[in-house]
Amino acid sequence: MLESDFQVVFYLRKSKATRNGDAPIYMRLVHCGAQKDLATKLTCKPERWNSHLKLVNAVDKADLEINNKLMGLRLKVGEVVNQLGSVKVDFTLLDVKDGLNGKLTSDGFLEFFQLRIDEMEALIGKGYSKSTIVNYRSAKKHLEKFLKDKLKRNEMSMRALDYHFIDRFLSFLRIEQSCQTNTANKYLRALRAVLYEAKKRSVILKNPFESFSIKYDKTSRGYLTEQELQSIMNKKIGVHRVAFVRDMFVFACFTGLAYADLKELKNSHIVERNGKKWIIKPRVKSNVDSVIPLLSGAERIIKAHQKDTAPNSLVFHIPSNQKINAYLKEVADLAEIDKNLTFHIARHTFATTVTLTNNVPIESVSKMLGHSSIKTTQIYAKVVESKLEKDMELVMEKYSGDI
């Protein structure tokens, strides 16, 4: 519906004249043969109504006020039509009526995206993590910039989103926002999830991602070998802050805890069962329980750094993830390890070097890591298989001769 196709006509309904002779003025909205009549709550004497101009013949100040109000209504209709046109592919005269009455309903995409973020934020710790919310907020900011810079608009109808929109948004992320493929894909996944929710609620009939495939660049999950882990463990470090970060990293190598889970680890999460200590803690990211037997090396680190044994107290007071990763570069230099050491490598090291390489069943590793699906854990199994294959290359070469 375009404003140019839209007509606003005022008329006098003489059949509803009051006892004093005043008749109500109505506004007729017309578009493509359809029409809707709305009361303006204004009246005038029938003899003063100009049926040609569709206005009152102004005789006094009261007549001028009526005409000004009618012109104001015409302008307001135009504003509502423009507003609806900016967020909806199509709309009806009933939508215009709702807009005039302050009940404008919108299928604006960014509006729905923000609604979804607000809903998830209310469920942090109950299925959603803070990091997930951060990712969704970043995705929304990129979408806002894309709409403004590329489509020259501040909002867009949910029903206008299609394959072409997603493809252009991906190009925008890769080229103009300089996002790496997998970073751009994080934002696409957030967009896909929001559109999935919109379809689920019947806001849209089809999710355009049903015909759009997200393609990933293959990345290797960095981890430490047994020798590298021992090198870090045995290295004497004189600077307390660096030594503490080294211990936290090693603790994560022995437990598989991600940074967010280690930061929120409380004494109450460490329990004793059958004479052995365990860490049983719901993951911040998924709220799925990690069930981890406490290795002696991890227990020694707790005893060395635990300051408060109250059940609700934190086991460790650790710095920000950014600071930890900065200190880990110093740890890597001191231990002469030529790898970009980050805290999350500890979790990968637990999954590969500490558990799977030592023949711990993948089902048990999945439970310790708190994975909701064993498919996620199988990524680490592939890393181990790749390493074993590489380790066997020399042996295979040695015995490849004819008998």
N, C-alpha and C positions, 0 to 999 in steps of 0.2 A: 504494500500500500504506500503510495507516494503522496506527499502533501499537495502536489499539483493535480492529483486525481480526486482530491477531497473537497467537498463543498460544505459550507456552513450557511444556512438560510434561517432568518428569523421570520416568524409569522404570528399573527394575532389569533387566538382561539376565542372567537366571539361567543361560541356556544357555552362557554364557561364564565361568562360575565357575572360579576357580583351584583348585589342589590344597588350599590352606588353607581353602577354602570361601567366600572373598570373591567377590562378583559385581560387575562394573563398572556404574556408574551412567551412563546416557545422557541426553542432552537432545534432546527432539523439538521442532523448530520447525514450527508449523502455520499455514497461511494459505490460505483459500479452497479447501480440499480438498487442497492440496499440502502435503507434509511432507518434512522432512529430519532425519535422526538424526545427532547429533554426540557423540563420546565426551567425557566430562568429565574423564577421567583420575582419577576418584574411585571408591572401592569401599566396600562394606559387607557385613556378614553378612545373608543373605536374611531371617533371622528378625527382624532389626531394621528392615527396610524397611517403612514405612507406605504401603501402596498407595493409601490414601484421601487422605492429605496430600501424597503424592509427596515425602516427606522421610524422614529417618532418625529413628526413635524415640530421642531423646537419652537415653542411659544414663550416658555419661561425657563427659569433655572432648573426646575425639577425635570423638565423634558430633556435638557442638555445632559443632566446627570444620568438619566436612563440610557441615552445614546452612548455616553462614555462607558457605561457598564457593559453594554452590548458589544462595543468594540473591544473592550477588555476581555470579554468571554471569547470572542473570535481569536484574539491573540493567544489566549490560553489554550484553546483547541489546537492551534498551530504548534505550540510548544510541546504539548502532549504527543501529537502525531510525530514530531521530530524525535522526541525522546524514545517513543516506541520503535521508530524506524532504526534507531541506532543500536538497539539490542535484540530486535526480533526480525526474523525473516518475513513473517506475515503476522498480521493482527486484525482484530475485528472491531466493529463499532462499539461492541460491549467493552473492549479493552480501553477505548477512548473514554467511554463513560466512566469506567473505574478510575482512569487517570485524572479526570476532572474532579472526581469525588475524593481524590487523595488515596485511592486504593490501587495504585498502579502496580501490577504484577510484572516481574521481569524474569526472563530466562537468560539473563546476563551470565556469561561464562565466568568472568572473574569474581562476580558476586557469589556464585555457587562454589567456586574454588575456595574463597575465603570462609564461607560457611562450613565447608568440609574441614578446613584447617582448625577452625574453632571447635568443631565437634571432636576431632582427634586430640586436641590440646587438653580437653576436659577428661580424656581417657589415658593420659600419660601414666605409665606404670600399670595400666590395665589393658595391655594389648598394643600400646604405642609408646615409643621412646622419644626423648627430647631430640635426639639426633634425627629422627624421622621428621619431626615437626620442622626442624631447621632446613632439611632438604626440601620439604614442601613449600616453605616460605621463599627459599631461593628460586625454586621453579616458578612460583607466582611472580616474583620480581622480573625474571627473564621474560615471562609471558607478557607482563605489562609493558616492558620495553619493546618487545616485538610488535605488539599491537600499535604502540605509539609511533615507533620509528618506521615500521614497514607498512602497516595498514592504515596509519593516520587516524586512529580512533582510540578511545579510552575504554571501550567495552565491545563485546561481541556476543551475538546470540549463540546459545548452546547448539541450536539446530544448524548453524552456519558452519560449524567445525566439520571438516572433512579430511580425506587423505591428503589433499593438496596443502591444507593448513599445517598438518603435522610435518609434512616433508619440508615446507618452507621454514617452519620453526626449527627443525633440526639443522638445516643449512645455516640459519641465523646463529644458532648456538656454536656450531663448528667454525664458521668463518668470521663472523663479526664479534662474537663473544670469546673466541679463541679457546673453546672448551675441547678437551680431549674426547675421543669417542665415548669412552665409558662414563665420563663425567656428564656429557650430554645425555647419555642413556638414563642416568639417574633421574634427570628432570623429565625425560619422556615417560619413565615408569610412574612418576608422580602424576603426570598428566593423564596417563592411561587409567590409573586407579581412580582418579576423580571422575573421569568420564564413565568408567564402569559403574561407579556409585550413582551417577546421574541416570544411567540406563535402568539400573535396579529400581530407582524411585520413579521411573516412567517420565523423567524430565526430557529425555531424548529416546527415540525409538531404536537407534543403532549407534554403537560405539565405533567410530572410524578406525580404531586400532584393530578391529576385526579383520581388516584387510591390509594393515600396516605391520611389517615385521621389524623389530628392533634388533639390529646387528651389533655384535660385540667384538672388540679386539681381544685376541687371546693374551692373557697376562699370566705370568708365573707367580705363584704365591711364595714369596721369599720366606726362608726359614734357615735356622742355624744347623750345621752338622754337629754331631756329637763332639768332635774335636773343638769346634768353635765355641760351643756352649761351655765346655770344660775350661777353655782359655779365659772366658769372661768370668766364670765362677772363681778361678784360682788367682786372678789378677789382683794384686794388692794395690788399693787406691787410697791415697792419702787425703784427698779432699772429701769431706763428709757428705756434701750434697750429691756429688757424683757417685760415691760409694752407696749411698741410700738408693739412688735411682737404679744402680746396677742390681741391688738386692731385690727391688720391686720387679725388675725385668726378669730376673731368675725365678722369682716366686711365680710370675705369670707363666714362665716356661714349664714349671712343675705342676701348675693347676689349670692352665688353659683359659684363665679369666681374662676377658677383654678389659680395657682401661675403665670403662664406665662401671663394670661390675666390681673391679678391684677398689675403685674409689668409694663405692657404697657397701663394701664388705664389712659386716658387723660381727662382733663376737658371738651373737646369737646364731649366726649362720654356720658356726663351727660346732658340730655335735659329735658325741661319742656313741658308737654302736658296736657292741660285741668287743669292747676293749680297744677299738680303733677309732681314730678321729676322721671325720668327713666334713667337707664343705658342701652344704646343701643350700643353694641360693637361687631364687628366680632371676633370670637374666633381665637386665634393664631393657634390652632391645625387644624381646619377645614375650617376657614373663614366663617362659618355659624354665623349669628347674634344671640347674646344673647340679649333678651329683658326683662329687669328686673325692676320692680317697686322699687324705692328706699325707703326702710323702714326707719322710724325715727331713729332707733338705728344706722343704717349705715350712715345716714346723719350727726348725731352727731360726728361720728368718722372722717368723712371728715372735718368737721369744726375744729376739734381738731388738725388735722395733716396737713391740706392743707397749703402749703407755697406760692404757686403761682397760681393765678386764670386765667392766660393767657390760651386761648383755646388749644394751642398745648403743654402746659406744663403737666407733669405727675402729677396726683393727689397725689401719694405717692412716696417716694424714699425708696424702700425696699431692704434689704440685699439679699444675695444669698439664694436659696432654702435650701442649706445645712445648712447655719447659722440659718435660720428661724427654721428648724426642730430641730436643737440643742437647741435653746432657748425654743422651745415648750416643751421639756422634763422638763425644769425648771418650765414652766407654769403648767404642769401636776402635778409635785411634790408639788408646792405651793397650787394648788387647790385640792390636795389629790385625783387625778383621776388615777386609776390604768389601764391606757391604753397607748399603744405606740402612742403618739400624733404626727401626722405629718400634714403638711399643707393641704394635699389633703383630710384629714378627714373632713375638714370644708365644702368642696363641697358635700361630702356624707351626712353631717349633714343637710345642706340646703335642699337636696333632700328628706330626710326622716323626720327628726324631725320638721324642720321649715315649710315644705310645705305639703307633702303627708299625714303625720300624722294629719295635720290640715285641711284635706279634700280639698286641692287644687287639681283640676282636673289634671290628668297625662299629658294631652295635654298641659296645661299651664306650668307645670313643665318642660316638654321637651323643650318648647320654651325659657324659662328662662335659662335653662342649655346650650342652643345652640346645642342640639343634632340634627344631620342630620336625625336620624331615631328614632321613638318612642320606638323601640325595646330596644334601649340602656337604655332608661328611665325606662322601665318595670322591669329592674333588681332591681331598688330601690323599686318598688312597691312590688316585691316578699319579700324584706327585711321587709317592713312594714307589709305585710300579715303574715309573720313568727312570727313577734313580737306580733301581735294581737292574733294569735293562742296560743302563749305561755302565754300571759296575761289572756286568757280565760280558761286555763287549770284548775285552782282552782275552777272557777265558774262551769265549766262542771262537775267536780268531785263532787261538792256540790249538784248539782241537777241531779245526775245520778241514783238516787234511783228509785224504782218502785212506781207507783201511787196506 
